[in-house]
């Protein structure tokens, strides 16, 4: 690619700003600022804190403010002249813009479409975030700007959406697919799903080996944040279940510790 074409490509990539603006507007629609219904009241309340045993308490959703602030900061930073021609920006910028659009798309799906549509939207968002984060691990950060505004931004987004996907799918199954079950069965399935969440968190830690600790911790902390508020909601609200609450706290601890564990490199066996 010649210099002129590359410059045009770099400028075109700045659509990330438009993508983030779209995401923010969709968020405003999602919380009802433009006269719509707040997300927690949509879909018959299936996405509210008391919908299932795996629904996070309402305070958990304050993490969106952190994600939006970091995304706005990234959009401004990546548009600076010094960032436009960087290989890491060129390779990851399109993906981060895509995650912003998909984020807004989930909110619009929740507001105007059906519960199954929100499941499809959040799964697609999760896949895009995982691909973006993997790319950031493969292309190492070159300073604190990269670590904070790219790795931490995408990492927190990935960690939260990983947990939100579980909550969203559970809400859909409880509302449309699985008939009403007794409390003991709900607790059993809640604990089983939380074990799967623990495996996902450990899997993310394993998949990011070689990256810096800040990069590895970002998704873990976001997942732990959501798990903590699931536990709080199960102890203080409905449905009340101590078993699920205790499990969420244990899983949160496992997920935070996993990125901090250093696995020693394998020593090649001596040739006899």
C-alpha distance (Angstrom), angle and dihedral (degrees) to the residues before:
residue distance angle dihedral
X1 . . .
X2 3.82 . .
X3 3.79 122.6 .
X4 3.81 94.7 -100.7
X5 3.79 93.6 50.7
X6 3.80 91.4 45.2
X7 3.80 90.7 51.2
X8 3.78 90.8 50.7
X9 3.79 90.0 49.4
X10 3.81 90.9 50.4
X11 3.79 91.6 51.0
X12 3.79 92.3 45.8
X13 3.79 88.7 53.8
X14 3.77 88.0 64.1
X15 3.79 86.8 83.6
X16 3.79 81.6 97.7
X17 3.81 84.7 88.2
X18 3.79 90.7 56.8
X19 3.81 89.7 45.8
X20 3.81 92.1 53.7
X21 3.82 91.4 46.4
X22 3.82 88.5 52.4
X23 3.81 89.8 50.2
X24 3.81 92.6 51.4
X25 3.82 92.7 48.1
X26 3.82 90.0 48.5
X27 3.82 88.8 50.6
X28 3.80 90.1 53.5
X29 3.78 89.3 51.0
X30 3.80 89.6 47.1
X31 3.80 94.5 55.7
X32 3.78 91.9 45.4
X33 3.81 99.5 -109.9
X34 3.80 90.6 139.0
X35 3.78 94.3 50.2
X36 3.79 98.0 -82.7
X37 3.79 128.1 121.3
X38 3.79 122.2 -80.4
X39 3.81 112.8 -106.9
X40 3.79 93.7 -115.9
X41 3.82 90.1 59.3
X42 3.80 95.1 47.5
X43 3.80 126.4 99.3
X44 3.79 91.6 27.4
X45 3.80 91.7 -57.3
X46 3.82 91.9 -60.3
X47 3.82 90.7 136.5
X48 3.81 96.8 48.9
X49 3.81 126.7 109.5
X50 3.80 94.7 -101.0
X51 3.82 97.7 45.3
X52 3.84 97.8 96.9
X53 3.79 140.6 -4.8
X54 3.82 88.8 -98.0
X55 3.80 97.9 51.1
X56 3.84 112.2 117.7
X57 3.80 119.4 -127.0
X58 3.80 114.8 -99.4
X59 3.80 93.0 -105.1
X60 3.81 88.9 65.7
X61 3.79 90.9 70.4
X62 3.80 91.7 67.2
X63 3.80 84.6 85.9
X64 3.81 86.7 78.7
X65 3.81 88.4 70.2
X66 3.82 89.0 57.8
X67 3.81 91.8 47.7
X68 3.81 93.0 48.4
X69 3.82 93.4 47.7
X70 3.81 91.1 49.8
X71 3.81 91.8 46.6
X72 3.80 91.6 51.2
X73 3.81 90.5 48.1
X74 3.80 90.2 49.4
X75 3.82 92.5 49.0
X76 3.80 90.9 54.3
X77 3.81 95.0 42.3
X78 3.81 96.7 47.9
X79 3.81 90.3 52.2
X80 3.81 92.5 60.8
X81 3.81 113.7 110.9
X82 3.80 92.0 -117.0
X83 3.81 91.6 58.3
X84 3.79 101.0 45.3
X85 3.78 98.9 81.4
X86 3.80 98.1 39.6
X87 3.80 114.2 119.9
X88 3.81 93.1 -136.3
X89 3.80 91.5 53.6
X90 3.78 91.6 44.8
X91 3.80 92.4 52.3
X92 3.82 100.1 39.8
X93 3.81 103.2 30.5
X94 3.79 95.3 79.9
X95 3.79 91.0 49.4
X96 3.81 93.7 49.7
X97 3.81 89.6 49.2
X98 3.81 88.7 51.7
X99 3.82 91.8 52.6
X100 3.82 89.9 52.0
X101 3.81 91.1 52.8
X102 3.80 92.5 46.3
X103 3.80 90.1 48.4
X104 3.79 90.1 56.3
X105 3.79 89.5 43.2
X106 3.81 91.6 59.6
X107 3.80 91.1 52.8
X108 3.80 91.2 50.3
X109 3.81 90.6 47.1
X110 3.80 89.6 53.2
X111 3.79 91.6 48.0
X112 3.80 100.6 44.0
X113 3.82 110.3 14.0
X114 3.81 137.2 46.7
X115 3.80 135.6 -70.7
X116 3.84 92.6 -105.3
X117 3.82 87.8 53.4
X118 3.80 89.8 56.5
X119 3.81 89.3 52.6
X120 3.81 91.6 52.9
X121 3.80 91.2 45.9
X122 3.79 95.4 50.1
X123 3.82 93.8 45.2
X124 3.81 90.5 52.5
X125 3.82 89.1 48.0
X126 3.82 90.5 50.3
X127 3.81 92.0 51.6
X128 3.82 91.3 49.0
X129 3.81 91.8 49.0
X130 3.80 92.0 48.6
X131 3.82 90.9 51.0
X132 3.81 91.0 47.2
X133 3.79 93.1 49.5
X134 3.79 92.5 47.2
X135 3.80 88.9 53.5
X136 3.81 90.8 51.3
X137 3.80 90.0 51.8
X138 3.81 92.1 49.8
X139 3.82 92.0 48.9
X140 3.84 102.8 48.7
X141 3.78 123.0 -135.5
X142 3.80 116.1 -99.3
X143 3.79 99.7 -154.0
X144 3.78 144.7 -24.1
X145 3.79 92.3 -64.4
X146 3.80 89.6 61.7
X147 3.80 93.4 42.7
X148 3.79 96.5 49.3
X149 3.80 104.1 32.7
X150 3.80 98.3 35.3
X151 3.81 111.7 20.4
X152 3.81 98.6 34.4
X153 3.81 93.4 39.4
X154 3.80 94.5 51.8
X155 3.81 92.2 36.0
X156 3.80 94.7 55.9
X157 3.80 89.9 44.0
X158 3.81 90.6 50.8
X159 3.80 94.6 46.3
X160 3.78 94.3 49.0
X161 3.81 94.7 44.1
X162 3.83 90.2 48.6
X163 3.79 89.0 60.0
X164 3.81 94.0 36.9
X165 3.81 89.1 55.3
X166 3.80 89.6 57.9
X167 3.81 91.0 49.1
X168 3.82 92.2 45.6
X169 3.80 94.7 49.2
X170 3.81 90.8 45.4
X171 3.82 90.3 51.0
X172 3.82 91.0 51.4
X173 3.82 93.3 47.6
X174 3.80 92.1 47.6
X175 3.81 93.1 47.2
X176 3.80 102.8 40.2
X177 3.80 113.5 9.8
X178 3.79 116.4 30.0
X179 3.79 117.7 57.1
X180 3.79 119.1 -126.8
X181 3.80 111.3 -70.3
X182 3.78 133.1 -167.0
X183 3.80 122.8 -93.7
X184 3.80 94.9 -102.9
X185 3.81 91.9 55.1
X186 3.80 90.9 47.8
X187 3.79 90.5 53.2
X188 3.81 92.1 47.1
X189 3.78 93.5 51.9
X190 3.79 91.2 42.1
X191 3.80 91.1 56.0
X192 3.82 91.9 46.0
X193 3.81 91.8 51.8
X194 3.81 90.8 47.2
X195 3.80 89.8 54.7
X196 3.80 87.5 54.4
X197 3.82 88.6 50.2
X198 3.81 88.9 53.2
X199 3.80 89.9 52.7
X200 3.81 90.3 49.8
X201 3.81 91.0 51.2
X202 3.80 92.0 48.6
X203 3.81 89.1 45.8
X204 3.80 90.9 55.4
X205 3.82 89.5 50.2
X206 3.80 91.0 50.8
X207 3.80 92.0 46.0
X208 3.80 91.8 54.2
X209 3.80 97.3 50.9
X210 3.77 109.5 139.3
X211 3.80 93.8 35.0
X212 3.81 121.6 106.3
X213 3.79 120.5 -85.6
X214 3.82 92.6 -109.8
X215 3.79 90.3 54.7
X216 3.80 92.4 47.6
X217 3.80 95.4 45.8
X218 3.81 98.2 51.3
X219 3.83 98.2 78.8
X220 3.80 91.6 38.6
X221 3.80 93.2 55.1
X222 3.80 92.1 48.3
X223 3.80 91.5 50.5
X224 3.80 91.2 46.5
X225 3.80 90.3 50.4
X226 3.80 91.5 55.8
X227 3.81 92.5 43.6
X228 3.79 91.0 51.4
X229 3.79 91.2 55.5
X230 3.80 92.0 46.2
X231 3.79 86.5 56.2
X232 3.80 92.7 47.3
X233 3.81 91.2 48.6
X234 3.81 91.6 51.4
X235 3.80 91.8 50.2
X236 3.80 98.5 43.8
X237 3.80 105.4 26.4
X238 3.78 143.6 28.8
X239 2.94 133.6 -32.4
X240 3.83 85.5 38.9
X241 3.80 113.6 -157.5
X242 3.79 125.0 153.5
X243 3.81 92.7 -168.4
X244 3.80 93.8 61.1
X245 3.81 91.3 42.3
X246 3.80 93.7 54.1
X247 3.80 91.0 45.7
X248 3.81 92.1 52.4
X249 3.81 91.6 53.1
X250 3.82 91.7 49.5
X251 3.80 92.3 47.0
X252 3.82 90.9 48.1
X253 3.81 90.0 53.9
X254 3.81 92.2 48.5
X255 3.80 92.3 49.8
X256 3.83 93.1 50.1
X257 3.80 93.7 46.6
X258 3.82 95.1 46.9
X259 3.85 96.9 73.0
X260 3.81 90.3 48.2
X261 3.80 93.9 57.7
X262 3.76 111.6 98.4
X263 3.78 114.4 -147.0
X264 3.82 110.1 -152.6
X265 3.77 115.7 -123.8
X266 3.75 114.6 -103.7
X267 3.79 113.9 -103.2
X268 3.80 111.3 -134.6
X269 3.78 112.1 -112.9
X270 3.80 115.2 -107.4
X271 3.77 114.8 -107.0
X272 3.77 109.1 -120.9
